[in-house]
Amino acid sequence: MKILDVKVAEAPIGSQFSNAVIDFSRMTVSVVAVETDAVVDGERVVGYGFNSNGRYAQTGIITERLLPRLRAAAPGDLVDAKSGILDPVAAGAVMRSNEKPGGHGDRAVAAGIIDMALWDAAAKADRQPLHRALRQRFALPGPPAQDVAVYAAGGYYYPDSTLGSLREEIQSYLDLGYRTVKVKIGGAPLAEDLARIEGVLAILPAGCRLAVDANGRFDLATALRYAEALSAYDLAWYEEPCDPLDYLGHAVAAEAYPGTIATGENLFAVQDVRNLLRHGGLRSDRDVLQMDPSLSYGAGEYAAMLDCLAAHGWNTDRCWPHGGHLFNLAVASAFGLGGCESYPRVFEPFGGFADDAPVEAGRVRLSERAGVGIEGKAALHSLVRRLFD
């Protein structure tokens, strides 16, 4: 199996809201199409990839550094020797060649975009859905999970939002079948954030939970002030109370906050995860880790992160990846993770899952479509076809 061409495009998210740190109205994503010489059912196999929200398009790194390395590689360096199908893990090693250690950031995002497209192409060529292809490639015992727990990430700060509109938004997620929902904090004064929290808690039925997310906005003093106030509520978790690389700050917050702390979506390599486990004071019996495979070089690096977690006594069910899209849902199924983020009605068409996979009692069933499953999400499939055809 050979790569014939890789095309790169950019697309806007165009979401008119913000969290405590960034405004999404000018946010962009990179989209790539990997064209191969494989043919399945009379159609040439094309794999598609894109990055999760929150990181801008990575066109420069993709076109100037990563793709030239793929193009210069011998075809045998990019495929599995036994099957002859593209091996995204081997291709990832080629893309990361001639790079200094550390400073992962945007290059990890750029590599993750191509990794998604390579997995899409490889799984399609093998006529398998991604969650089964991942389980096979990483030699995991038993079948993948047939459904995955998901939570609705919303509650952003809109220019004209009110407590009433926030409650209507959250109710719409409950009506869709979600049982855990998340709202933003840190973009308003503490008293206003607490009013938002109490307003949402008041409409949650029994068995439903609320998480809150500060997006790394707070200094330690503010994080502790919020921790004290939030301790009065039974929250699913308190997310990113400090800057993602402030490990000591997380350790102090974890000591002060008796509930669950969630973090990790902005850690892009196994070395950063190892430092979080060593120095972040997190508790393997309750805290949640949210590393995002599609922002972190791809599935191979994520598998290394899980190995690191296991060596430190963590179970995979403590992992709930950021991202809210088809690729991370498949990763959650393949690796037996606790669940996956979801973005109902926002970050479209990239966010969300297959059109024929509704949320039922807080869970989404995996599709058996070959590859990532972009063809089962009509708006996303239409967009990538418009970008590249």
HELIX and SHEET records of a PDB file:
HELIX    1   1 PHE A   24  ARG A   26  5                                   3    
HELIX    2   2 THR A   59  ILE A   61  1                                   3    
HELIX    3   3 ILE A   62  LEU A   66  3                                   5    
HELIX    4   4 LEU A   67  ALA A   72  1                                   6    
HELIX    5   5 PRO A   75  LEU A   78  5                                   4    
HELIX    6   6 PRO A   88  MET A   95  1                                   8    
HELIX    7   7 GLY A  105  ALA A  125  1                                  21    
HELIX    8   8 LEU A  130  ARG A  137  1                                   8    
HELIX    9   9 LEU A  163  LEU A  176  1                                  14    
HELIX   10  10 LEU A  190  LEU A  201  1                                  12    
HELIX   11  11 LEU A  220  LEU A  230  1                                  11    
HELIX   12  12 TYR A  247  ALA A  256  1                                  10    
HELIX   13  13 VAL A  270  HIS A  279  1                                  10    
HELIX   14  14 PRO A  293  LEU A  295  5                                   3    
HELIX   15  15 ALA A  299  ALA A  311  1                                  13    
HELIX   16  16 THR A  316  ARG A  318  5                                   3    
HELIX   17  17 LEU A  326  PHE A  335  1                                  10    
HELIX   18  18 ILE A  374  GLY A  376  5                                   3    
HELIX   19  19 ALA A  378  PHE A  388  1                                  11    
SHEET    1   A 3 ILE A   3  PRO A  12  0                                        
SHEET    2   A 3 THR A  28  VAL A  40 -1                                        
SHEET    3   A 3 GLU A  43  PHE A  50 -1                                        
SHEET    1   B 7 VAL A 288  LEU A 289  0                                        
SHEET    2   B 7 ILE A 261  THR A 263  1                                        
SHEET    3   B 7 TYR A 238  GLU A 239  1                                        
SHEET    4   B 7 ARG A 209  ASP A 213  1                                        
SHEET    5   B 7 THR A 180  LYS A 184  1                                        
SHEET    6   B 7 ASP A 147  ALA A 153  1                                        
SHEET    7   B 7 CYS A 340  SER A 342  1                                        
SHEET    1   C 8 VAL A 288  LEU A 289  0                                        
SHEET    2   C 8 ILE A 261  THR A 263  1                                        
SHEET    3   C 8 TYR A 238  GLU A 239  1                                        
SHEET    4   C 8 ARG A 209  ASP A 213  1                                        
SHEET    5   C 8 THR A 180  LYS A 184  1                                        
SHEET    6   C 8 ASP A 147  ALA A 153  1                                        
SHEET    7   C 8 ARG A 363  ARG A 365 -1                                        
SHEET    8   C 8 VAL A 359  GLU A 360 -1                                        
END                                                                             
